[in-house]
Amino acid sequence: DGVGTVAKAVIQDNNNKKSRCLVREIKVESRRNLIHVAFAIPKSSALDFIIHRCTEVGVGSFQPLISENSLKINSWNDGRWERVVMETAKQCQEAFFPQVLKPLSLKEWIFEKRDPNRQLIYCDEEARHDTLDSISIEKEVDFLIGSEGGWSETERKEFQKLGKAMGLGKNRL
């Protein structure tokens, strides 16, 4: 059901129009999605990749952001991304469907909507020496990923006040 309930069933009848199942067991899994991904809006193909791969590894939510260097969008297709999440989560047997939130400006998210109780980790090409090994994730975390153009100096200064930078190695990604 996307909120933790998992059922095991046996197919009793199956034809082209419908199937009938007998539910044998229902259990409720505990939530383990500690990572929430916030990202500067990329091109459609990169966005598709982010939604698929992050759903497969079990993130809690997606927050698309409009930053200084992100793609500027005219519209947002909620239904499409919710279907992608649902199909991907079912395929990889994830009991919790991550929520895909509506795009916000980076400032609105940082100062008004973001849960300040979550740890903030932001990817930054200028922090190549910091790696995930140096970061302890003990509570829910917002994992912030920039656009192809990177973060502006203004954005980077705001992040430095709120969280910890993490590099993703020596190569530019």
N, C-alpha and C positions, 0 to 999 in steps of 0.2 A: 504493500500500500504506500510505500515511500516514506512512511514515518515510523518504521521499525517492526511492523507486524509481518511475519513470514508464515506461510501455510504450506504444508506438504499435502499433496492430493494424488488421487489415482484417477486417470481418465476412464470414465465408464461408458461414454458414448461419444462418438466423433463423426461428424459429416461435414460437408462443404459449408454449411451455414452456421453451425454452432457445435460446441462441445459441452459435455456434462461431466463434472468432476465430483468425486466424493472426497471431502476434506478429511484427512486422517489426523492431522496435528496442526496446532496453531501455537506459535511462540512469539514473544516480543523480545527483540534484541535491544541491548543498551546502546545508546548513542556513543560513538567513538570519533566523530568528525571534529577534530580540534582545529583544523586549518581552514581558514576562510580566505579565498583568493580575490584580491582587488587588483584590477589591471587597467592600464590605459588602453582604450579601444584600438585594436589593430585592424588590418584588412580582414575581410570575411573568412578567407581560408585559414588564417592564423587564429581567428576567434573560434572557428570550428574545431581546430586542433586543441586549443586550450580547454574548451568545454568537454570534449571527448576524453582527453587524457586525465584531466583533473577529476572528472566524475569517476573514471576507472580506479583511481587511487583513493577515492572516498573523501573528497573535500566537503565541507559543510555548506558553503554558499559561494556565489560569484557576485562580485560588485564591479560592473563596468564603469570606468571613469573617463571623464573628459579632462585631459591634462593639456599643458601648453603644446606638447608635441604629438598628442594622440590624433587619430583619425577623427574628423568631425562628422557626425552622422545626422541625417535628416529624419530618420525613423528607426525604431527598434522593434523587432519582431518577437515579442514575448512568446507567442505560441510556438514558433519554430524552436527556440532554445529550450523551452520546457519539454517539447517532444524529444529533442536530442538527449537531454538529461535523462528522461524517463526510459528511453530505449537503451541508452548506454548503461544505466544503473541496473536495469533488468538483465541485460546481457551478461554483466559481470557479477550478478547476484548481490548487489549492494542493497541493503534493506532501507537505507535512507537516501532520498533523492535530494541533492543539493538544490538550494533555492537560487534562481537566477533573478537578481534584483534589477530594477530599472536603472539606466545610466544616470550618474550624477556628476556634477563638476567635482574635481578633486577637492577644492576648498569646502564645498558643501559636505562631502563625505567626511573629511578630516575633522572639521569643526562642529558639525551639527549631527550627523547620522552615525558615525563610527562609535562602536562601543569602547569607551576609554579603558575598560577593564581588560581588554584583550591586549596582548603583547603585539607590537608592530615590528615586523621585519620587512625591510625594503631592499630589493635587488638594486645594486648600483655598480655600474662598471668602474667607478672610481674606488670601489672597495674590494678590488680583486683579491686582496690578501686575506680578507675575512671569508670563512667558509661555514657551511652548515655545522661542521664539527665544533665550532666555537660558540654555537648557539644552543641553549637549552630550552626545549619546548615542554613546559610543565602545565600550561593552561592554554586556553584558546588563543589563537594567534591570527592576526591579519597579515597575510603574506602579499606584499605589494610589488607588482611587476610593471615596469615602465614600457613606453612605446619604443619603436625602432630608433627614434631620435634621442632616447634617453630622457633623464629628468633635467629640467631647467635648474639653474643655480638657486632660484627662489624656492622651488619645490624641494630641492635637496636640503636647504637650510631648515625648512619646516620639519622635514622627516627627522633630521638630526636631533631636534628637540624632543621628538615623540618616540623614537624607536632606535633600532639597531640596523646598520647596513650589513649587507651580505653580498659577497661577490660570487660569481658562478664560474670561477676559473680564469685563466689567462686569456682565453680567446673572446673576441667580441661575438656575442650571439645575436 
